[in-house]
Amino acid sequence: MKNYQYNLQKLDLHDVCAKFGTPLYVYDADIIKKQFKNFTKAFGEIDHKIMFAVKSCTNLSIMKYMQTLGAGIDTVSIPEIKMGFNLGFKPEKIVFTPNVVEFCEISDAVELGVHINIENLQTLEAFGKKFKDSYPVCIRLNPNMLSEIESGKADIDSLNFASINKEHYDEVSKENVVAWHNQSKFGISLTQFDKILKLVKKYNIRINGVHLHSSHVILSEEVFEKGIKTVFEIAKLFDHLEYVNFGGGIMVKHHPDDKVVKIDKIGEILKKEYDKFCISIGKKIKIWFEPGRYLLSESGCLLAKAVVLKTNGFINFVGTNTGFNHLLRPMMYDAYHQIINITNPDGKLEKYNIVGNLCEIDNIGTHRMLNKVRQNDIIMIKNAGAYGFSMSSNYNTRPKPAEVLIINGKARLIRKRENFDDLIHNQIELDF
Ligand SMILES: Cc1ncc(COP(=O)(O)O)c(C=O)c1O
Protein backbone atom coordinates (compact mmCIF):
# COMPACT_ATOMS: atom_id res chain seq x y z
CA MET A 1 0.00 0.00 0.00
CA LYS A 2 1.37 3.39 -0.87
CA ASN A 3 0.69 7.01 -0.20
CA TYR A 4 -0.52 6.56 3.33
CA GLN A 5 0.43 8.64 6.29
CA TYR A 6 2.52 7.13 9.08
CA ASN A 7 0.70 4.48 11.12
CA LEU A 8 -2.20 4.79 8.79
CA GLN A 9 -0.01 2.71 6.53
CA LYS A 10 0.84 0.07 9.09
CA LEU A 11 -2.72 -0.84 9.95
CA ASP A 12 -5.02 -2.13 7.28
CA LEU A 13 -7.58 0.58 7.24
CA HIS A 14 -10.04 -1.77 5.61
CA ASP A 15 -10.09 -3.71 8.87
CA VAL A 16 -10.60 -0.48 10.76
CA CYS A 17 -13.51 0.42 8.46
CA ALA A 18 -14.94 -3.08 8.77
CA LYS A 19 -14.88 -2.74 12.55
CA PHE A 20 -16.12 0.83 12.95
CA GLY A 21 -17.97 1.44 9.69
CA THR A 22 -17.79 4.35 7.26
CA PRO A 23 -17.67 7.27 6.99
CA LEU A 24 -15.00 7.34 9.64
CA TYR A 25 -12.59 9.95 10.97
CA VAL A 26 -9.22 8.39 11.78
CA TYR A 27 -6.42 10.25 13.59
CA ASP A 28 -2.87 9.08 14.07
CA ALA A 29 -1.40 9.94 17.49
CA ASP A 30 2.15 9.62 16.16
CA ILE A 31 1.59 12.37 13.61
CA ILE A 32 0.12 14.64 16.27
CA LYS A 33 3.19 13.97 18.40
CA LYS A 34 5.53 14.61 15.46
CA GLN A 35 3.85 17.93 14.70
CA PHE A 36 3.91 18.90 18.36
CA LYS A 37 7.63 18.16 18.52
CA ASN A 38 8.30 20.16 15.35
CA PHE A 39 6.51 23.06 16.92
CA THR A 40 8.38 22.90 20.21
CA LYS A 41 11.65 22.48 18.34
CA ALA A 42 11.04 25.52 16.14
CA PHE A 43 10.39 27.71 19.16
CA GLY A 44 12.59 25.77 21.53
CA GLU A 45 14.86 28.69 22.32
CA ILE A 46 11.97 30.86 23.36
CA ASP A 47 10.11 30.49 26.64
CA HIS A 48 6.84 29.44 25.04
CA LYS A 49 3.53 27.78 25.76
CA ILE A 50 1.37 25.81 23.33
CA MET A 51 -2.37 26.11 23.79
CA PHE A 52 -4.06 23.64 21.46
CA ALA A 53 -6.99 25.29 19.63
CA VAL A 54 -9.78 22.98 20.74
CA LYS A 55 -12.19 24.15 18.07
CA SER A 56 -10.06 22.52 15.39
CA CYS A 57 -10.78 19.04 16.76
CA THR A 58 -13.12 19.07 19.72
CA ASN A 59 -12.72 15.57 21.04
CA LEU A 60 -12.01 14.69 24.67
CA SER A 61 -9.42 12.03 23.84
CA ILE A 62 -7.57 14.33 21.45
CA MET A 63 -7.56 17.07 24.09
CA LYS A 64 -6.31 14.57 26.64
CA TYR A 65 -3.58 13.44 24.30
CA MET A 66 -2.52 17.07 23.88
CA GLN A 67 -2.38 17.29 27.65
CA THR A 68 0.02 14.35 27.79
CA LEU A 69 2.24 16.19 25.31
CA GLY A 70 2.29 19.22 27.60
CA ALA A 71 -0.16 21.52 25.83
CA GLY A 72 -2.70 23.84 27.35
CA ILE A 73 -5.90 24.65 25.50
CA ASP A 74 -7.28 27.59 23.58
CA THR A 75 -11.05 27.71 23.94
CA VAL A 76 -13.76 29.81 22.32
CA SER A 77 -16.79 28.91 24.39
CA ILE A 78 -17.65 28.14 28.00
CA PRO A 79 -18.43 24.48 27.21
CA GLU A 80 -14.93 24.11 25.73
CA ILE A 81 -13.50 25.46 28.99
CA LYS A 82 -15.66 23.01 30.94
CA MET A 83 -14.46 20.12 28.80
CA GLY A 84 -10.92 21.20 29.68
CA PHE A 85 -11.72 21.24 33.39
CA ASN A 86 -13.30 17.79 33.16
CA LEU A 87 -10.01 16.54 31.73
CA GLY A 88 -8.02 18.11 34.53
CA PHE A 89 -6.58 21.14 32.72
CA LYS A 90 -5.82 23.77 35.34
CA PRO A 91 -7.21 27.29 34.74
CA GLU A 92 -3.72 28.60 34.03
CA LYS A 93 -3.48 26.12 31.14
CA ILE A 94 -6.66 27.44 29.54
CA VAL A 95 -7.12 30.56 27.47
CA PHE A 96 -10.52 31.86 26.42
CA THR A 97 -10.49 33.67 23.07
CA PRO A 98 -14.10 34.19 22.10
CA ASN A 99 -15.31 36.40 19.30
CA VAL A 100 -18.22 38.85 19.66
CA VAL A 101 -19.78 37.20 22.71
CA GLU A 102 -22.12 38.60 25.36
CA PHE A 103 -20.33 40.02 28.36
CA CYS A 104 -21.83 37.35 30.65
CA GLU A 105 -19.50 34.81 28.96
CA ILE A 106 -16.50 36.93 29.89
CA SER A 107 -17.76 37.18 33.47
CA ASP A 108 -18.23 33.40 33.54
CA ALA A 109 -14.66 32.94 32.35
CA VAL A 110 -13.43 35.23 35.15
CA GLU A 111 -15.40 33.10 37.58
CA LEU A 112 -13.71 30.01 36.17
CA GLY A 113 -10.31 31.64 36.57
CA VAL A 114 -8.95 31.14 33.04
CA HIS A 115 -6.89 33.52 30.91
CA ILE A 116 -9.04 35.84 28.84
CA ASN A 117 -8.55 37.60 25.53
CA ILE A 118 -10.63 40.69 24.88
CA GLU A 119 -11.18 41.56 21.26
CA ASN A 120 -13.38 44.66 21.20
CA LEU A 121 -13.57 48.04 22.92
CA GLN A 122 -17.12 47.56 24.19
CA THR A 123 -16.10 44.45 26.13
CA LEU A 124 -12.91 46.08 27.33
CA GLU A 125 -14.92 48.96 28.77
CA ALA A 126 -17.44 46.61 30.44
CA PHE A 127 -14.53 44.58 31.80
CA GLY A 128 -12.83 47.67 33.18
CA LYS A 129 -16.03 48.86 34.86
CA LYS A 130 -16.69 45.50 36.48
CA PHE A 131 -13.25 44.15 37.32
CA LYS A 132 -10.94 47.19 37.30
CA ASP A 133 -7.44 45.88 38.15
CA SER A 134 -8.68 42.81 40.02
CA TYR A 135 -8.26 40.37 37.09
CA PRO A 136 -5.47 40.52 34.50
CA VAL A 137 -6.53 40.38 30.90
CA CYS A 138 -5.05 40.12 27.42
CA ILE A 139 -6.10 42.23 24.43
CA ARG A 140 -6.41 40.88 20.92
CA LEU A 141 -5.16 43.25 18.28
CA ASN A 142 -5.82 43.57 14.60
CA PRO A 143 -2.63 44.93 13.09
CA ASN A 144 -4.18 46.32 9.88
CA MET A 145 -1.95 44.47 7.50
CA LEU A 146 -4.15 45.46 4.57
CA SER A 147 -2.44 48.82 4.46
CA GLU A 148 0.84 46.95 4.11
CA ILE A 149 -0.52 45.13 1.14
CA GLU A 150 -2.06 48.19 -0.43
CA SER A 151 1.09 50.20 -0.04
CA GLY A 152 2.98 47.43 -1.80
CA LYS A 153 5.15 46.55 1.18
CA ALA A 154 3.61 43.11 1.28
CA ASP A 155 2.15 41.26 -1.62
CA ILE A 156 -1.25 39.61 -1.53
CA ASP A 157 0.26 36.57 -3.22
CA SER A 158 2.57 36.20 -0.29
CA LEU A 159 -0.43 35.62 1.94
CA ASN A 160 -1.46 32.06 2.23
CA PHE A 161 -4.98 31.16 3.10
CA ALA A 162 -4.92 27.66 4.50
CA SER A 163 -8.29 26.87 3.15
CA ILE A 164 -7.83 28.16 -0.35
CA ASN A 165 -5.36 26.72 -2.73
CA LYS A 166 -3.48 28.73 -5.27
CA GLU A 167 -5.77 28.08 -8.21
CA HIS A 168 -8.55 29.84 -6.39
CA TYR A 169 -6.79 32.99 -5.33
CA ASP A 170 -8.14 34.92 -8.27
CA GLU A 171 -11.71 34.07 -7.48
CA VAL A 172 -11.47 35.15 -3.87
CA SER A 173 -11.97 38.73 -2.87
CA LYS A 174 -9.29 40.45 -0.84
CA GLU A 175 -11.77 40.79 2.00
CA ASN A 176 -12.09 37.05 2.25
CA VAL A 177 -8.41 36.37 2.09
CA VAL A 178 -6.96 39.04 4.26
CA ALA A 179 -8.16 38.46 7.75
CA TRP A 180 -5.54 40.64 9.38
CA HIS A 181 -6.93 43.74 7.83
CA ASN A 182 -8.82 46.52 9.49
CA GLN A 183 -12.16 45.56 7.99
CA SER A 184 -12.13 42.08 9.51
CA LYS A 185 -14.20 41.53 12.65
CA PHE A 186 -11.27 40.09 14.60
CA GLY A 187 -9.33 41.98 17.22
CA ILE A 188 -9.18 45.65 18.10
CA SER A 189 -7.85 47.69 15.23
CA LEU A 190 -4.58 49.47 15.82
CA THR A 191 -6.23 52.63 14.61
CA GLN A 192 -8.16 52.52 17.90
CA PHE A 193 -5.10 52.05 20.01
CA ASP A 194 -5.51 55.42 21.71
CA LYS A 195 -8.96 54.27 22.85
CA ILE A 196 -7.48 51.11 24.36
CA LEU A 197 -5.02 53.20 26.30
CA LYS A 198 -7.74 55.57 27.52
CA LEU A 199 -9.83 52.65 28.83
CA VAL A 200 -6.83 51.02 30.45
CA LYS A 201 -6.04 54.25 32.23
CA LYS A 202 -9.62 55.10 33.14
CA TYR A 203 -10.34 51.76 34.80
CA ASN A 204 -6.81 50.83 35.77
CA ILE A 205 -7.13 47.59 33.76
CA ARG A 206 -4.21 45.20 34.19
CA ILE A 207 -3.16 44.16 30.68
CA ASN A 208 -0.88 41.16 31.10
CA GLY A 209 -0.91 39.94 27.51
CA VAL A 210 -1.14 41.07 23.92
CA HIS A 211 -2.66 38.72 21.36
CA LEU A 212 -2.50 38.59 17.63
CA HIS A 213 -4.05 35.86 15.55
CA SER A 214 -4.55 36.12 11.85
CA SER A 215 -7.84 34.16 11.88
CA HIS A 216 -7.28 31.69 9.07
CA VAL A 217 -4.62 33.52 7.14
CA ILE A 218 -1.13 32.21 7.46
CA LEU A 219 1.28 34.87 6.50
CA SER A 220 4.49 34.69 4.62
CA GLU A 221 7.63 34.94 6.72
CA GLU A 222 7.95 38.57 5.67
CA VAL A 223 4.46 39.52 6.79
CA PHE A 224 4.82 37.44 9.93
CA GLU A 225 7.97 39.35 10.81
CA LYS A 226 6.20 42.64 10.28
CA GLY A 227 3.33 41.43 12.51
CA ILE A 228 5.73 40.41 15.27
CA LYS A 229 7.49 43.75 15.23
CA THR A 230 4.22 45.63 15.33
CA VAL A 231 2.95 43.63 18.27
CA PHE A 232 6.18 43.97 20.24
CA GLU A 233 6.12 47.74 19.65
CA ILE A 234 2.69 47.83 21.24
CA ALA A 235 3.28 45.26 23.95
CA LYS A 236 6.07 47.48 25.29
CA LEU A 237 3.50 49.95 26.47
CA PHE A 238 1.97 47.65 29.07
CA ASP A 239 3.76 47.58 32.41
CA HIS A 240 2.12 44.36 33.57
CA LEU A 241 2.98 42.42 30.42
CA GLU A 242 3.67 38.72 31.02
CA TYR A 243 3.15 37.22 27.58
CA VAL A 244 2.52 37.83 23.91
CA ASN A 245 0.16 35.39 22.22
CA PHE A 246 0.66 34.80 18.50
CA GLY A 247 -2.46 32.68 18.10
CA GLY A 248 -2.56 29.86 15.58
CA GLY A 249 -2.81 29.89 11.84
CA ILE A 250 0.35 28.09 10.85
CA MET A 251 -0.45 26.36 7.65
CA VAL A 252 0.38 22.85 6.55
CA LYS A 253 0.50 21.51 3.03
CA HIS A 254 -2.76 20.24 1.63
CA HIS A 255 -1.62 20.10 -1.96
CA PRO A 256 1.90 18.86 -2.72
CA ASP A 257 2.61 22.20 -4.47
CA ASP A 258 1.30 24.37 -1.63
CA LYS A 259 3.75 26.96 -0.41
CA VAL A 260 3.76 27.10 3.36
CA VAL A 261 5.77 29.13 5.80
CA LYS A 262 8.73 27.30 7.29
CA ILE A 263 8.10 26.96 10.98
CA ASP A 264 11.83 26.80 11.81
CA LYS A 265 12.34 30.04 9.94
CA ILE A 266 9.51 31.68 11.86
CA GLY A 267 11.13 30.38 15.04
CA GLU A 268 14.41 32.08 14.08
CA ILE A 269 12.74 35.37 13.21
CA LEU A 270 10.76 35.35 16.41
CA LYS A 271 13.76 34.47 18.55
CA LYS A 272 15.65 37.48 17.22
CA GLU A 273 12.82 39.89 17.85
CA TYR A 274 11.94 38.27 21.18
CA ASP A 275 15.47 38.68 22.54
CA LYS A 276 15.57 42.32 21.48
CA PHE A 277 12.16 42.88 23.03
CA CYS A 278 13.01 41.30 26.39
CA ILE A 279 16.19 43.39 26.62
CA SER A 280 14.27 46.53 25.76
CA ILE A 281 11.67 46.01 28.51
CA GLY A 282 14.18 44.62 30.99
CA LYS A 283 12.31 41.39 31.72
CA LYS A 284 11.58 37.99 30.18
CA ILE A 285 8.08 37.36 28.97
CA LYS A 286 6.48 34.20 27.62
CA ILE A 287 5.32 33.61 24.08
CA TRP A 288 2.10 31.71 23.58
CA PHE A 289 0.71 29.99 20.52
CA GLU A 290 -2.70 28.55 19.78
CA PRO A 291 -2.13 26.08 16.95
CA GLY A 292 -4.93 23.89 15.71
CA ARG A 293 -4.40 22.87 12.11
CA TYR A 294 -0.61 22.58 12.42
CA LEU A 295 -1.02 19.92 15.10
CA LEU A 296 -4.06 18.07 13.77
CA SER A 297 -4.62 18.54 10.06
CA GLU A 298 -2.18 15.98 8.72
CA SER A 299 -2.91 13.47 11.45
CA GLY A 300 -6.46 12.89 10.38
CA CYS A 301 -8.32 11.55 7.40
CA LEU A 302 -11.92 10.90 6.56
CA LEU A 303 -12.56 7.45 5.16
CA ALA A 304 -15.65 7.04 3.03
CA LYS A 305 -17.07 4.35 0.81
CA ALA A 306 -17.60 4.74 -2.91
CA VAL A 307 -21.26 3.87 -3.14
CA VAL A 308 -22.39 5.08 -6.54
CA LEU A 309 -20.37 5.42 -9.73
CA LYS A 310 -21.99 7.36 -12.51
CA THR A 311 -21.10 9.33 -15.60
CA ASN A 312 -22.94 12.53 -16.52
CA GLY A 313 -21.76 14.26 -19.64
CA PHE A 314 -18.03 13.77 -19.73
CA ILE A 315 -17.60 13.56 -15.99
CA ASN A 316 -17.11 10.37 -14.06
CA PHE A 317 -18.54 10.80 -10.58
CA VAL A 318 -17.57 8.85 -7.50
CA GLY A 319 -20.52 9.17 -5.14
CA THR A 320 -19.45 8.59 -1.55
CA ASN A 321 -21.34 7.98 1.67
CA THR A 322 -20.13 11.27 3.14
CA GLY A 323 -20.52 14.93 2.21
CA PHE A 324 -20.17 18.49 3.43
CA ASN A 325 -22.20 17.54 6.49
CA HIS A 326 -19.05 15.65 7.57
CA LEU A 327 -16.28 17.67 5.93
CA LEU A 328 -17.30 21.22 5.18
CA ARG A 329 -13.98 22.67 4.08
CA PRO A 330 -14.11 21.86 0.36
CA MET A 331 -17.53 23.45 -0.08
CA MET A 332 -17.07 26.27 2.40
CA TYR A 333 -13.58 27.42 1.54
CA ASP A 334 -12.86 25.65 -1.73
CA ALA A 335 -10.24 23.83 0.29
CA TYR A 336 -8.13 21.24 -1.44
CA HIS A 337 -7.92 17.82 0.23
CA GLN A 338 -5.89 15.09 -1.38
CA ILE A 339 -8.10 12.10 -2.14
CA ILE A 340 -6.91 8.54 -2.76
CA ASN A 341 -8.46 5.18 -3.39
CA ILE A 342 -6.87 2.95 -0.77
CA THR A 343 -8.60 -0.21 -1.96
CA ASN A 344 -7.12 -0.26 -5.44
CA PRO A 345 -3.72 1.44 -5.07
CA ASP A 346 -2.34 -0.11 -8.25
CA GLY A 347 -5.39 0.50 -10.42
CA LYS A 348 -5.14 2.58 -13.58
CA LEU A 349 -5.33 6.33 -12.94
CA GLU A 350 -8.60 7.86 -14.06
CA LYS A 351 -10.16 11.27 -13.73
CA TYR A 352 -13.10 11.72 -11.37
CA ASN A 353 -15.23 14.20 -9.51
CA ILE A 354 -15.58 12.87 -5.97
CA VAL A 355 -18.88 13.99 -4.53
CA GLY A 356 -20.91 13.67 -1.37
CA ASN A 357 -24.45 12.42 -0.96
CA LEU A 358 -26.20 15.61 0.14
CA CYS A 359 -28.98 17.04 -1.96
CA GLU A 360 -26.88 20.04 -2.97
CA ILE A 361 -23.78 20.54 -5.04
CA ASP A 362 -21.52 18.58 -2.78
CA ASN A 363 -18.06 18.42 -4.30
CA ILE A 364 -15.27 16.95 -2.23
CA GLY A 365 -12.73 17.09 -5.05
CA THR A 366 -13.12 17.77 -8.76
CA HIS A 367 -10.99 16.67 -11.72
CA ARG A 368 -8.92 14.34 -9.59
CA MET A 369 -6.79 11.47 -10.80
CA LEU A 370 -7.51 8.40 -8.68
CA ASN A 371 -6.67 4.74 -9.08
CA LYS A 372 -9.68 3.17 -10.74
CA VAL A 373 -12.60 3.35 -8.32
CA ARG A 374 -14.99 0.43 -8.00
CA GLN A 375 -18.18 0.22 -5.96
CA ASN A 376 -17.39 -0.22 -2.23
CA ASP A 377 -13.77 0.90 -2.53
CA ILE A 378 -12.57 2.95 0.43
CA ILE A 379 -11.73 6.55 -0.40
CA MET A 380 -9.34 8.41 1.86
CA ILE A 381 -9.75 12.18 2.16
CA LYS A 382 -6.52 13.47 3.67
CA ASN A 383 -5.72 16.40 5.94
CA ALA A 384 -9.09 16.16 7.60
CA GLY A 385 -7.85 16.20 11.20
CA ALA A 386 -8.46 19.90 11.81
CA TYR A 387 -11.82 21.56 11.20
CA GLY A 388 -13.19 18.26 9.95
CA PHE A 389 -15.41 16.60 12.49
CA SER A 390 -15.64 19.75 14.58
CA MET A 391 -17.43 21.57 11.74
CA SER A 392 -19.73 18.68 10.91
CA SER A 393 -23.51 18.87 11.03
CA ASN A 394 -26.62 16.73 10.72
CA TYR A 395 -27.73 18.35 7.49
CA ASN A 396 -30.03 16.05 5.50
CA THR A 397 -30.74 14.26 8.80
CA ARG A 398 -27.67 12.12 8.55
CA PRO A 399 -25.71 10.97 11.59
CA LYS A 400 -22.20 12.24 12.22
CA PRO A 401 -19.36 9.74 11.68
CA ALA A 402 -17.46 7.89 14.36
CA GLU A 403 -13.92 8.93 15.28
CA VAL A 404 -10.99 6.62 15.86
CA LEU A 405 -7.53 7.35 17.23
CA ILE A 406 -4.65 5.12 16.23
CA ILE A 407 -2.37 4.96 19.21
CA ASN A 408 0.28 2.42 20.14
CA GLY A 409 -0.57 0.50 17.00
CA LYS A 410 -4.22 0.08 17.92
CA ALA A 411 -7.31 1.72 16.49
CA ARG A 412 -9.40 2.99 19.41
CA LEU A 413 -12.88 4.41 19.18
CA ILE A 414 -12.98 7.98 20.54
CA ARG A 415 -16.47 8.94 19.44
CA LYS A 416 -19.38 6.70 18.66
CA ARG A 417 -21.22 7.00 15.38
CA GLU A 418 -24.52 8.80 15.84
CA ASN A 419 -27.72 6.84 15.44
CA PHE A 420 -31.34 7.61 14.67
CA ASP A 421 -32.15 8.47 18.30
CA ASP A 422 -29.31 10.99 18.41
CA LEU A 423 -30.82 12.72 15.43
CA ILE A 424 -34.23 13.27 17.00
CA HIS A 425 -33.64 13.27 20.73
CA ASN A 426 -33.89 17.05 21.17
CA GLN A 427 -36.94 17.45 19.00
CA ILE A 428 -40.40 17.88 20.47
CA GLU A 429 -43.35 16.40 18.70
CA LEU A 430 -46.40 18.56 19.44
CA ASP A 431 -49.88 17.17 19.84
CA PHE A 432 -52.29 18.74 17.37
C1 LIG B 1 -7.98 33.05 18.14
C2 LIG B 1 -7.61 31.81 17.43
N1 LIG B 1 -6.57 31.09 17.88
C3 LIG B 1 -6.19 29.94 17.28
C4 LIG B 1 -6.85 29.47 16.16
C5 LIG B 1 -6.37 28.21 15.51
O1 LIG B 1 -5.92 28.45 14.24
P1 LIG B 1 -5.23 27.29 13.39
O2 LIG B 1 -6.07 26.09 13.53
O3 LIG B 1 -5.20 27.83 12.01
O4 LIG B 1 -3.87 27.10 13.95
C6 LIG B 1 -7.92 30.20 15.63
C7 LIG B 1 -8.61 29.75 14.43
O5 LIG B 1 -9.30 30.42 13.73
C8 LIG B 1 -8.32 31.40 16.29
O6 LIG B 1 -9.33 32.13 15.83
The ligand as an SDF file (V2000), in Angstrom:
LIG
                    3D

 16 16  0  0  0  0  0  0  0  0999 V2000
   -7.9820   33.0480   18.1430 C   0  0  0  0  0  0  0  0  0  0  0  0
   -7.6110   31.8080   17.4290 C   0  0  0  0  0  0  0  0  0  0  0  0
   -6.5700   31.0910   17.8800 N   0  0  0  0  0  0  0  0  0  0  0  0
   -6.1930   29.9410   17.2830 C   0  0  0  0  0  0  0  0  0  0  0  0
   -6.8470   29.4730   16.1560 C   0  0  0  0  0  0  0  0  0  0  0  0
   -6.3650   28.2120   15.5110 C   0  0  0  0  0  0  0  0  0  0  0  0
   -5.9200   28.4520   14.2370 O   0  0  0  0  0  0  0  0  0  0  0  0
   -5.2280   27.2940   13.3910 P   0  0  0  0  0  0  0  0  0  0  0  0
   -6.0700   26.0940   13.5270 O   0  0  0  0  0  0  0  0  0  0  0  0
   -5.1980   27.8330   12.0080 O   0  0  0  0  0  0  0  0  0  0  0  0
   -3.8680   27.0970   13.9500 O   0  0  0  0  0  0  0  0  0  0  0  0
   -7.9210   30.2020   15.6320 C   0  0  0  0  0  0  0  0  0  0  0  0
   -8.6070   29.7460   14.4270 C   0  0  0  0  0  0  0  0  0  0  0  0
   -9.3040   30.4170   13.7350 O   0  0  0  0  0  0  0  0  0  0  0  0
   -8.3210   31.4010   16.2860 C   0  0  0  0  0  0  0  0  0  0  0  0
   -9.3340   32.1340   15.8270 O   0  0  0  0  0  0  0  0  0  0  0  0
  1  2  1  0
  2  3  1  0
  2 15  2  0
  3  4  2  0
  4  5  1  0
  5  6  1  0
  5 12  2  0
  6  7  1  0
  7  8  1  0
  8  9  2  0
  8 10  1  0
  8 11  1  0
 12 13  1  0
 12 15  1  0
 13 14  2  0
 15 16  1  0
M  END
$$$$
